[in-house]
Amino acid sequence: MKFSPLVFSTGILFSVLLSACSTSADIGHPVKPDMPAAFRQTEASGAAWDGPWWTSFGDPQLSALVEHAIVSNHDVRLALQRVKQARASEVRSDSTLWPTISANGNYINNKTGLPDAVKQSVPDIQSEGVGLGLSWEVDVFGGNRATARAAGHDATATEYEVAGAQLLTASEVARYYFVWRAAQDKRAVLEQLLKVQQQTQKHHEHRRDEGLEAALTSDNAQAETARIQAQLAPVRTLIVASEQHLATLLGTRDMSLLQVDTQAKQAPAWGNIPGIAAGQPSELLWRRPDLLAAESRLRAEGERVESALAQRWPKFFLSALIGSQNLSLNGVMNAPSRLSNILAAFAMPIFDAGGITASIDQQKSVRESAWLRYDQAALRALEEVETSLARLHNEQDDIDRATQQLAIRETNLRRADTMLSEGEMSQFSWLDMQRAELQSRLTVIDAREMRALAAVQLYQALGGGWRATGVAPAASTQHTHQS
């Protein structure tokens, strides 16, 4: 058997380059950002919560709204569509690693219409054939495999982004739910306060008419009534606006989901804020969806660097065609014939004016940018948790002070009721005590609302709260993100 010099040289070159591919850099595993050993702020008290974080508030209506939203919210549904698109892209990238096989067929019936004497030179032709074709780029140096792995990491990132969309949606639902509930409680207290103030105003006007008080006193009482009425207007607007925004988050036009059961024996304990254990900063890297997505994006860009490096080496192609054909000339059928065609080829860059090198440098810069975004996201995660911990701690102090003040004024009002019934206190003084107690209730509602919002913010910053049953993934192989 004889080999042409070209085939022999190609085989030698193939062997040399195949051995060289083993030196390709392993760049698919980035180093995780450095994280401190502990949070600077004192952690909130409380045990790890095993279950969806919104259930820790002990409010069935809140849980029902969140669970509806994380399925029906449009941002979540759009994120799910991006997962489908990314997984389809992954399948398409994987398909390049395999041969493409196609079925071929043809039928020809060419009648010249010439006299029989002429048809000996220009015959009528009837032909039919079938066959199978194969084409394949043999991925010797792994460029296509790296591209396929990059598509897989991209798809994984979109799945984490779905979790991120669900976390954001759940947090927004909880946030606006607490604003909505607090506004309803404020409206109820302000309406009571307005009634008390209107009684006070009538008493002052009666004393003014009898000449027992100056007009200035009744005017001040009237101004205070107007001030409370002015407070009520934005609260009523806030209730409607919160309901509409919640409906948007829920992806529904059915406002019945937002009805409060006024006949319930026990109102939802929206002010029951659980203690939250923050865990360790390093756990943010496997609990926060945005950090997990950023890491997957970084891995994808690392694979694309490897794909770009593979462009320096030759590409190998294989194609084949196998089939059979029947041929008839001037009505005379020839014996069936078998067809086969096999082609092997390669293409190797020799001179491209630096194009491949520029593509490699560009992709390395893209990977470095992905690393910086990953590190930046980790820094922001730390910032959000530290700020949320501090806010939750301070809001707890505020609610403790507000609750203590309310307890004192409730005690004083009970004493005032007794003194009023025994004639030891005037109606004016009793109304003043009642107004003070209602003002303290407003302060407590504000404090409870702020602490609830701080707890939601902390849960969101922690990536959805502490997962008692979660297990951190094994540490990846450590390679520098620079190369």
N, C-alpha and C positions, 0 to 999 in steps of 0.2 A: 504494500500500500504506500502511495506517495503523498506527501503533504507539500503544498506550495509554501514558499518562504513567507508569504503574508500570513497564512494560517498559523505557521509555526511561531512567527514573531508575536502574533496576537495572543497565542497561548502563554508564551513566556511573560508578556506584559500583564496578562490577566492574573497569573500566579503571583507576580511581584506585588501588584496593587491589592490583591486579596489579602496578602499578609500584612500590608500596610494598614488595612482598615481596623485591625485590632488595636491600633494606637489611638483611635478616636477618643476624644475626651468624654468622660462621663460627667455630664453637666446637668442632669435632670433633677438633682436633689439639692435644693438651696438650703443655706443655713437659716434657721429661724432667728428673728430679731431678738436682741438681748432684752430681757425683762428683769426688773428688780425682784429681790427676794420676797418683798411684802409691800402692801400698800402703805402709803404714808399716813393716811387717815385711819382713825380707829374704826374697825369694822362694826357695822350694826350688829346688835345682838340677835340671836335666833339660830335655829337649827337649819340644816340643809333641807330644802323642800323637795320632796319626791313627787313629781307630777307637774302638769302644766302650771306655769307660774301664776296665771291669773286666778286659778282656783284658790290660791293661798289667801285671797281677800275674803273668802267665805261669802260671796255674793252670787247667788244662782243666776240672777238676771245678767250680771256682768259676764259670767262664764258663758251663758247662752249667746250673748251678743258677740263675744270674741270668737267662739267656735263657729258661729255663722259667718263672720267676716273673713276668717282665714281660709274659707272655702269659696266665698262668693265675691270677695273684693276684686275689683278689676285689675289693680296692680299685681295682685297675686296670680290671677288668671293669665295676665300678659307674661309674667315671669315663667309660668308653666309652658306657655307657647314657645318661649325662647329655649327652654330645655328640649322640647321636641325638635326645634330647628337645629340645635347644637348636636343632639344625638344623631339626627339624620346626616349632618355634616361629618360626624365621626364615622358612620357607616360608609359614607362615600369615600372618605380618606382610606379606610381599611380596604375598600374594594380595589384600590390601586396596587395592593400587594399580591393580588391573585391574577391569574390569566383571564383574559376575556375570550369566551368561546361563543361563536355565532354560527347559525345555520344559513347556508347559501343555496340558492336554487335559480335556475334559469331555463327559459324555453325560447327557442328561436325558430321561426318558420318564414324563411326568405324565399319567395317565388319571383324569379326574374321575368317570366313571361316571354322569354326568348325562344326561337325555334330550337328543336332538338339538336340540330347540328352545332349550334352555337353553345348550347348548355354544357357541352363537353369541356369547354374552357371557362364558362361562367355558370356553374351548376346551381340548381335549386338546393337550398340547404335547410334541413330540419334538424334541430339539435335540442336536447334536454339534458340537464345535469343537476346533481345535488351534491352537497359537500359540507364539511365542517371546517370552520376557520378558527385559528387560535392566535392571539397576540398577547405579548407579555413583556413588561419591562422588569428584568430580573434585578431586584433591589440588593445588589451585592454590598454596597457600602452604607446601607441603612438610612439613606436620606428620606425615602418614602415611609419607612417605619417610624422615623422620628416625627414626620409630619402627622402620621396617624396618631401617635402618642400625644402630640400637642392638641389635636382635635379632641381626644379623650379628656385631657385636662381642662380644656375649654368647656366641655359638656359638664364635667364635675363642678366647675365654677358656677355654671348657670343653675345647677341644683342647689348649691349653697346660697345663691342669690334668691332662689325661691324661699328658702328658710329665712333669709334676711327680709324679704318682702312680707312674709307672714309675721315676723317679729315686729317690724315697723307698724304693720296694720293692727296687730293686737295691742301694741303700746298706744297707738293713736285712739283706738276704740276705748281703752281703759282711761286714757287721759280725758277725752271728751265726755265719757260717761261720768267721771267724778265731777267735772265742771258742771255738767247738766244736773246731777243730783244735788250738788252744793247750791246751785242757782235756785232749784225748787225749794230747798230748805230756807235759803235767804228770803225768797219771796214770802214764804209762810210767816217768818219772823217779822219781816218788814211790814206785812199787812197787820199783824198784831200790834206792832209798835205804832203804826199809823192810827189805829183805833184808840190806843191809849193817848197818843198825842192830840187827837181830835177831841177827846174828853177833856184833856188839860186845857186846850184852847177855849172850849166852851165855858169852862169854869172861870178862866181869866176874863173872857168877854162879859160874862155875867157880873163879875165883881167890878169890871170897868163901868158897866152900865149903871151899877148901884153907887158909883163914885168911891169905891173902896180901893181901887188901884188906878195907877196912871195908864194912859193909852199905850205907852211904850211897852208895858209888860205884855199886854194882849197882842200887840204887833209882833213882838219877839216870838210869842207862842205860834202865831200864824206863820211866821217865817220858818220856824222849825217844822211845822206841818208840811209846808211846801218843800222843804229840804228832803224830808222822808219820801214824799211823793216823787221827787226827782230821782231818788235812789231806786225806787221801784221800777221805773221805766226801762233803764238799761238791763236790769235783771230779767225782766219779762222778755226783752229782746234776746238776751243771751240764751234763755231756755229754748226759744224757737230756733235760733242759729245753731245751737248745739245739737238739737234733734235733727235738723237738716244735714249737718255734717256727719253725724252718726249714720244717717240713712245712706249717704254717699259712700262712707267706709264699708257699710254692710252690702253695698251693691244692690240696694232694693229701693222700691218706691212705696213699700208697705210700712206705714208708720205705726201699725199696731204692735210691732216689735218693741216700741219704745214707750208703751203704756205702763205706768206704775200701778201696781195693784194696791189701791187705797183700802181695800177690804181685808188685806192680809193682816193676820194677828200680830205678826212681827215684821217690821220694816227691814229691808235688806241692810246689813251692817256694813255700809260702804265706808264707814270710818274705822273699821277694824283693819288696821295696817299691820301685817306680820313683820317680825324681825327677819332680816335678810343676812345670811352669811355670804360674804363676798368671795371667799376662797383665796387663792393665790394669783398674782398677776400672770404667771406663766400659763394658767388654765384658760386665760382669755384666748390664747392661740388656737385652742380646739373647742371653745364654746361659742365664740362670736362668728356668725356666718360671714360677715364682711372680711374678717381676717382669713378664714378658710378659703373664701373665694379668691382673695388676693394671692394666697400661697399657690392655689391651683393655676392662676393666671401666670405667676412667675415660673412655675414648672413648665407650662406650655411654651413660654418664650425661651426657656432653656432648651427645650426640644427643637425649637425652630432654629436655634443657633447650630445645633448638630445637623439639622437638615441643610442649612446654608453651607456648613463645612463640607458636606458630602458632595456639593456641586463641583468641588475641585477635582473629583475623580471621574473616571469614565462611566458612562451609562451603557448597559447591555440590554439588547432587545432580541426577542425570539418570536418568530411568527411561523405558522404552518397552515397548510391547506390540504385536506384529504377529501377525495370524493370520486364520483364516477360520472361518465358522460356517454350518451348515445348520440350517434351522428348518422344522418341519412343524406346522401348526395343523389339528386335526381331520382328520389324514390328508392334507392338501393341502400338498405340498412347495413352499416358497418358493424363490426363486433363491438360490444360495449368496452369502453376503455376506463382505466382507473387513473385518477389524477393525484399527484402529491407534490407539494412544494414546501420546502423547509428553508427558512432564512434565519441566520444568526448574524447580528451586527453589534457594533459598539460605536460610541461617539465620545471623544475625549477632548476637553478644552485645552487648547495650546496657547492661544493668544486672544484675550478679550479686552485688552486695554484697561485692566484693573477692575472690570465689572464685578467679577465674583468676589474679589477681596472687599470691594466697597459694600456688597450685599452682606457679607459676613460682619463687617464693622457696624453696619447699620443695625443688623439684628442683635448684635451684642449690646449696642446702645439701647435698643428696645428692651432687652432683658434687664439691663441695669436700671432703666426707668421703672420697670415692673418691680424690681427689688426696692427701689426708693419709695414707690407707692405702698408696698407691703410694710416697710419699716415705718412710714408716715402713718399708716392706718393703725399700727400697733401703738405708736405714741399717742394718737388721738384716743384710742381705746383706754389707755391709762389715764389720760386727762379726764375723759368722761366719767370713769369710775371714781377717781379721786374727788372730782367735783360733786358727783352724786352722793358719795358717802358723807362728805362735809355738809351738803345741803340737807340730807336726811337727818343727820345728827342735830343740826340747828333747828330744823322744823320740829323735831321732837321736843326740844327745849321750849319752843314757842307754844306748842300745844299743851305742854305741862303747865306753863304759866297761865295760859288762857283758861284751862280747865280749873285751876286753883282759884282764879278770880271769879269764875262762874259759880263755883261751889260756895264761895263766901257770900256772893250776892243772892244766891238762892236761899241761903240760910237767913240772910237779913230780910228778904222779902217774906219769908214765912213768919218771922217775928213781927214784921210790919202788918201782916194780915191780922195777927192777934191783937196788936196795939190799936189798929183801926176799928176792929169790932168792939173793943173795950173803951173806945173814945179817947185813947191816949195819943193818937196821931191824926193829923189833918188829912183830908182827901188829897191835897196838893202834895204833901210829903209822900203819901203812899204811891201816887202816880209817878213821882220822881224815882222812887225805889223800883217800881215796875219797869220804867224805861231803862234804868241802869241794868237791870237783870236781862232785858231783851238785847241791849247793846252787847252785853257779855256773851250772849248766845251767838250773835253775829260774829263776834271775834273768834269763838270756838269753831264755828262753821268754817271761817276763813282758814284757821290754823289746821283743821282736819283736812280740808281740801288741799292745802299746800303740802302737807305731809303725804297724802295719797299720791299726789303728782310726783313728789320726790321719790317715793317708792317705785312708781312706774318707771321713772327715769333711771333709777339704779338697776332695776331688772333689765331694762333695755341695754344699758351700758355693759352689763354682765353677759349679754348674749342670750337672754331669756331666763336668767336665774340659775341658781345652783342645781346641777343635775346629779342627784345622789347616786344614781345607778350608772352614770356615765363613766367610761374608762378612756383615759387619754390614749391616743394612738401611739404606737411605738415610735421612738425617735428615728428620723430618717438619717440615711448616711450623710455625714457632714462633708460638704464640699464648699469651698469659697464661692461667693456669687460673682467674683471677678475672675476673668480669664483672658 
